[in-house]
Amino acid sequence: MTFKQKIHAYYLQMVQDRIDVFKDMISALTEDSKNDAKGSAGDKHETALSMMHIEQEKLTNKLKEAISQKAILDRIDAESVASTIIVGSLVQANGIYLYLSVALPKITIDGINVIALSPQSPLGSKLMGNAVGFEFDINTTHYIIESIC
């Protein structure tokens, strides 16, 4: 498995784990609200149910976001290598590894830090479509694209 494939697999698993956690939390809240509805009455009960409903909506939105992130990752072919930067490219710039996919937390694979970023982010949009040797500035940092995988 190549370095890029390891990164892709790790991020896929990370997003799938998030999806599973959110689904479990939503089903636990649903179960709690059903159990709470059986024996309670009054304002406290209504407030508790309302709070559970709000929490369930928040979790549902987070679940939708994680599912959309997984859909983007599922469309990426981790084996392909392009001469210019596209979604799914692993870019080395200024000694930093950047995985253009979706915005996710920084990870360490084989002792190397990797940052996943969205093509819509300021850095991602500057990288898209460019090739090795391209130089650009963002804020006060000067970047040079060193390699594309």
N, C-alpha and C positions, 0 to 999 in steps of 0.2 A: 504494500500500500504506500503510495507516494505521500509526501508531506502535505500536499494540498488535499488529498483524499482523506487523510487523518483529520485535518481541520474541518472539512465538510461533514464527515461522519460525527465528529464531536459536537458541532453546532446543531446538527439534525437531532442528535440524542438529547441535547440540552433543551431544545424547543419542545420535543415530544414529552420530556419529563415535566415541563411547565404545563403543557396541555393536560397531562394526567392529573397533576396536582390541582389545577383549577377545576377539572371535572369532579374530582373527589370532594373538594370543598363545597362546590355548588350542590352536589347530591346530599352532603351532610347537612347543609343549611335547609334544603328542601325537607329532609327527614325531620329535622328539629322543629321546623314550622308546623309540620303535620302533627307531631307529638304535642307541641305546645297548644295547638288549637283544640285538642281534645279536653283539656281540663281547666282552661283559664277563661276568665271573663273580665271585662272592665277596661279602664284606660291604660293600666300598666300592660295588659295583654296586647292591646292595640298598638301601643308604642313599641313593644318588643317585636311584634310582627312587622311593623313598618321598618324598623331598623334592620331586621333580617332581610326584608325585601330590598332595601337600599344596598346592603352588602352583597346580595345575590346579583343585583344589576352590575355592580362594580366588577365582580368576579366574571360575570358573563362578558363584559367588555374586554377584560384582560384575556379571557379565553379566545374571543374572536381575533384579537391582535396576534396571539400566539399561533392560531390556526393559519392566519394570513402569512405570518413569517415562515411557517412550515411549508406552505404552498410555494412561496418564492424559492426556498431552499430545495424543494423537490424538483423544481424546473431546472436547477443548475446541474450541468454535467461536469463533475469534478475531474474527469479525465481529459477534458478538452483544454487546449492551450491556444490562445489567440495571439497574434502579433501586436494587436492594440488592446487596450483595456476594455473589457466588457463585464457585465454582471457575471460573477463567478470567478473573476481573475484574482489571483494571489499576487500582489504587487509588493516589491521591496523598494522603499524610497527612504533615503537617509538612514538606512540600516533598520528601518521599522517594517514589519510585515503587516500588510493591510489586505483583508479579504473583503472584496466588494460583493455584498449580498444583502444583508439586512443589519440594522443597528442592534448589536448584541454585545454582552460584556467581553472584556479582554480575557483571553485564555492563554495557557502555556502548553505547548505541544513539543515534545522532545527538547525541553529546556529553552524553547524560543517563544517569546511573547507574540501573540497575534491579535490584531484589533479587527473586528468585523464592523464594517460601516456600510451605510446605505448609499447607493449611487446618487440620491437626492441631497445628501449632506454637502456642506461646502467643500470639504476635501474630496469626497466621492465625485462630485460633479466636475471638479477640476481634473480628476484623473481619467474619467470616462473618455474613451476614444483616442487616448494618447499612447505613445510608444516609448520604449526604452530610450533614455537620454533627454526626454522632455523635462524642462525646468519651469518652475512657477513659484509664486509666493502666495502664502495665505497669512494674513496679519503680518507678523514680523519674522515668520519662518520661511526659509528658502528650501524648496524640495527638488530633488532630482530623482527621476524614476530609474532605478538600477536594474531591475529585472521584472519580468512578467511570467507567471506560471499559469 
